[in-house]
Amino acid sequence: MKHIWQKRRTILLLAAMAVGAADVYYKQNKRLMVNRLSLNVSSRIPLRIVHLSDLHGAQFGRQNCRLQQIIAEQNADLIFFTGDLLKDNGRHLQECVDFLALLAQKTPLYWSAGNHDHCCGRFWELVQKLKQNNIQVLLNEMVSLTIKGEKIHLLGIDDKQYSRGAYRAMKRGQNVYRDYRQALSLLTQQKGIKLVLSHHPENFALAGDKSYNQYAFDVMFAGHAHGGQFRLKPFGGLYAPGQGILPQYTAGVYGSGPYLVVNRGLGNSTFPFRFNNPPEIVVVDLLP
């Protein structure tokens, strides 16, 4: 009898540990957080942007219904998605496109590419499907639009620091950054609000004379760093690709003229777990 009770107690303990682990995983990886930011720019009227990044094929409810509902509640003027919609295996492509297509039915949505989108082997299929669903794809392109009488210029930079060789070069500190100075110079010549979509936050100020922060635009939106994966006080994020250990740009706002907004991302890629770093939706109010 004593042996049976001990066996039951062990089973109950293991079950409790499993439930506890599942709860921790849910809170760290599936509990969505809305991060609200306000930035003063050269706008004459308030504008609201929902910034998303690094979904990596993740699902938050059936057909991402939880994610869709939270985004709809923000009443945004624009939605930006700054890369890594997919994992590098290319799975769930149609589901991810369908998710963005639903958002784009109500709010103009602009998408720029990430490294996993390029490496998945289905990049041009993805681009074609996004365009077919009224999603504006920006691959080294600038577009101009008018919202509430305000002129807005968007430059989507397709950084293309994506090959395996490029990542190995990054780790050795030998990566050669591509030159987007001509595109950035053209952006600065425009009148109105000037915004940049780019997957890689390190290119804002860590690319030497090719760094984007040398140019007079308003805000750059980026992802990729996954918040540093594990976040610990007082260090912040512990590791980010392209920046290494204790990365400088992982979450929130940096700079002042221009600003950099880094989204911690929604899903996970190579490493499947976050800590003190829940998936987030960033809501940015651009104020006069």
DORORO-36067 format. One line per field, with one value per residue (C-alpha): residue number from 0; residue in one letter; x, y, z. Coordinates in steps of 0.001 Angstrom, whole numbers, plus 500000, padded with zeros to 6 digits. Example, Ala and Ser with C-alpha at 12.3 -4.5 7.8 and 13.67 -1.06 7.14 Angstrom:
// DORORO-36067
firo: [0  1]
dolo: [A  S]
c1: [512300  513670]
c2: [495500  498940]
c3: [507800  507140]
//
This chain:
// DORORO-36067
firo: [0  1  2  3  4  5  6  7  8  9  10  11  12  13  14  15  16  17  18  19  20  21  22  23  24  25  26  27  28  29  30  31  32  33  34  35  36  37  38  39  40  41  42  43  44  45  46  47  48  49  50  51  52  53  54  55  56  57  58  59  60  61  62  63  64  65  66  67  68  69  70  71  72  73  74  75  76  77  78  79  80  81  82  83  84  85  86  87  88  89  90  91  92  93  94  95  96  97  98  99  100  101  102  103  104  105  106  107  108  109  110  111  112  113  114  115  116  117  118  119  120  121  122  123  124  125  126  127  128  129  130  131  132  133  134  135  136  137  138  139  140  141  142  143  144  145  146  147  148  149  150  151  152  153  154  155  156  157  158  159  160  161  162  163  164  165  166  167  168  169  170  171  172  173  174  175  176  177  178  179  180  181  182  183  184  185  186  187  188  189  190  191  192  193  194  195  196  197  198  199  200  201  202  203  204  205  206  207  208  209  210  211  212  213  214  215  216  217  218  219  220  221  222  223  224  225  226  227  228  229  230  231  232  233  234  235  236  237  238  239  240  241  242  243  244  245  246  247  248  249  250  251  252  253  254  255  256  257  258  259  260  261  262  263  264  265  266  267  268  269  270  271  272  273  274  275  276  277  278  279  280  281  282  283  284  285  286  287]
dolo: [M  K  H  I  W  Q  K  R  R  T  I  L  L  L  A  A  M  A  V  G  A  A  D  V  Y  Y  K  Q  N  K  R  L  M  V  N  R  L  S  L  N  V  S  S  R  I  P  L  R  I  V  H  L  S  D  L  H  G  A  Q  F  G  R  Q  N  C  R  L  Q  Q  I  I  A  E  Q  N  A  D  L  I  F  F  T  G  D  L  L  K  D  N  G  R  H  L  Q  E  C  V  D  F  L  A  L  L  A  Q  K  T  P  L  Y  W  S  A  G  N  H  D  H  C  C  G  R  F  W  E  L  V  Q  K  L  K  Q  N  N  I  Q  V  L  L  N  E  M  V  S  L  T  I  K  G  E  K  I  H  L  L  G  I  D  D  K  Q  Y  S  R  G  A  Y  R  A  M  K  R  G  Q  N  V  Y  R  D  Y  R  Q  A  L  S  L  L  T  Q  Q  K  G  I  K  L  V  L  S  H  H  P  E  N  F  A  L  A  G  D  K  S  Y  N  Q  Y  A  F  D  V  M  F  A  G  H  A  H  G  G  Q  F  R  L  K  P  F  G  G  L  Y  A  P  G  Q  G  I  L  P  Q  Y  T  A  G  V  Y  G  S  G  P  Y  L  V  V  N  R  G  L  G  N  S  T  F  P  F  R  F  N  N  P  P  E  I  V  V  V  D  L  L  P]
c1: [500000  502822  504528  501333  500973  504594  504070  500912  502710  505502  502975  501171  504475  505485  502054  502306  505760  504462  501536  503912  506293  503413  502197  505673  506005  502616  503348  506768  505941  502197  500921  500816  501962  501058  503878  502731  505162  504751  507253  507367  508066  507518  503804  500977  498461  498640  499162  499037  501160  500967  504428  504723  507774  509198  506047  507995  504778  503516  499814  498034  494642  492989  493928  495724  492374  493814  496480  493978  491611  494278  495519  491975  491409  494287  492470  495762  496283  499055  500466  504153  505588  509396  510366  510523  506905  508083  510628  513443  511587  508847  505996  502594  503168  499509  498295  500689  499636  495968  496620  498201  495510  492795  494634  495129  491382  490898  494255  497012  499789  503426  505844  509636  511651  513659  516431  514145  511822  514788  516228  512987  513258  509806  510662  509233  506149  505646  506125  503661  500985  501418  500953  497899  496328  496730  499814  502361  505778  508767  512016  514417  511505  510104  506406  504527  500997  498661  496740  494506  496107  499617  502248  504151  507165  508090  511408  511573  515165  515801  519055  519952  522411  520867  523180  524836  528167  527042  526048  529399  531116  529009  530198  533812  533218  534038  530627  530533  527319  525480  525350  521904  523116  521566  518098  518394  519556  516543  514238  515667  514872  511128  508782  506580  507020  509923  509950  512233  511313  514345  514656  518097  518332  522134  522252  520856  524192  526589  527396  530121  529843  526857  524793  521277  521137  523312  520282  517508  514425  511984  511768  513248  511242  513105  512898  515260  516831  513946  514413  517741  515844  516464  516107  517689  517970  520174  521593  518526  518743  521508  522090  520966  522112  524244  525013  526253  526328  524710  523376  522813  519510  516891  513645  511969  513125  516651  517993  516115  516768  516137  514465  514878  511932  512810  510047  510836  508928  505996  507452  510666  513135  516151  515836  512250  511958  511925  512424  511191  510522  506889  505854  504759  502681  504181  501796  503534  501751  503520  502715  503249]
c2: [500000  502368  501580  502422  505768  506686  505851  508006  510850  510705  510789  513762  515586  515004  516127  519305  520007  519500  521862  524422  524175  524572  527646  529200  528467  530041  533191  533652  532697  533030  535829  538847  542220  545626  548152  551751  554451  558145  559966  563606  563955  566462  565673  568184  565648  562480  559204  555687  552788  549147  547607  543805  541649  538108  536005  532962  531125  531233  531009  532953  531315  529691  531630  534034  535292  536620  538566  539911  541109  543022  544690  545659  547298  549734  551617  552186  554316  552011  548555  547759  544227  544268  540794  537112  536299  532712  530332  529235  525959  527896  526125  527772  530205  530367  530745  533637  535357  534896  536507  539611  539718  539985  542890  544592  544530  547222  549006  549685  547159  547498  544565  544378  541159  539340  536765  533753  534922  534905  531595  529581  528641  530146  533831  534878  532742  534607  538004  537153  535977  539064  541354  539406  540087  543868  543870  546494  544846  547178  545688  548626  550792  554102  554878  558053  558212  560700  560026  562653  565226  564321  563282  560141  558590  554973  553370  549598  548372  544750  544459  541053  540152  536725  534035  531486  532936  536436  535201  533475  536704  538633  536334  536940  540689  540631  541294  543876  545880  546723  550345  551958  555542  556538  555325  557005  560260  560230  559720  562716  564970  564393  566753  565203  562309  560055  556457  553452  549759  547496  544070  544582  547086  546943  548743  551842  552789  549814  549707  552345  554949  553014  553387  554642  557087  559562  560559  562998  560788  560491  556850  553484  550346  547029  543558  540562  540759  538925  541175  539506  536186  536143  539471  539959  543094  545110  543700  543682  541191  538603  537731  538836  537674  540298  541943  539052  538924  541842  543449  547184  547293  544755  546437  549831  553241  554474  557806  561036  562303  559856  557367  553593  551423  547753  545171  542113  539934  537560  534106  532168  530944  528724  528871  527999  529741  533305  534542  537889  538711  538051  538442  541972  544252  547746  550679  553925  557267  559839  563222  566802]
c3: [500000  500902  497591  495656  497474  496745  493082  492945  494693  492113  489272  490850  491329  487711  486524  488605  487188  483639  484247  485777  482822  480368  482256  482199  478484  477748  479751  478177  474585  473947  476184  473896  475166  473705  473980  473436  472344  471563  469357  468348  464633  461846  461627  461677  463015  465183  463315  464768  463503  464575  464215  463901  463281  463375  463445  462217  461413  465021  465835  468577  468550  465562  462425  464758  466059  469355  467501  464969  467674  469586  466396  465366  468749  468134  465329  463517  460419  459145  459893  459341  459288  459356  458214  459148  458548  458019  459474  457204  456495  454684  456496  457073  454226  453203  456797  457354  454143  455077  458457  456915  454228  456891  458513  455144  454462  457117  457379  454807  455491  454402  454546  454283  454120  456780  456668  457238  454470  452096  453306  453268  449576  448840  448877  445514  446048  449325  447678  444917  447349  449536  446537  445393  448797  448752  450988  449972  449550  449876  448562  448306  447267  448423  448267  449102  450479  452084  455302  456909  454638  455847  453296  454351  452608  453331  452387  452727  452807  451865  453825  452348  455092  454795  453427  455695  454644  455653  459108  459591  458523  461058  463829  462798  462619  458904  457362  454580  454867  451692  450654  450790  451019  447692  448736  452138  450549  448229  451204  453051  450092  450482  452310  454978  457414  456418  457711  457138  457375  457838  459418  460982  463858  463954  460603  462304  463879  463800  460079  460095  457351  455933  459117  458493  461426  459509  457434  458271  458397  461302  462440  461487  462350  462795  464363  464067  467560  469292  472306  472997  473536  477323  479129  482550  484660  484487  481238  478968  476109  476294  472629  469175  465719  464040  467403  469539  473352  475261  472071  471923  469997  471075  472194  472489  471265  470579  469351  468891  465396  463814  466168  466007  467122  467667  467989  470149  467698  467955  467323  467802  465222  465947  469732  470757  474139  475504  479059  480473  476857  475846  472214  471502  469359  469217  468851  467883  468030  465885  467405  466162]
//
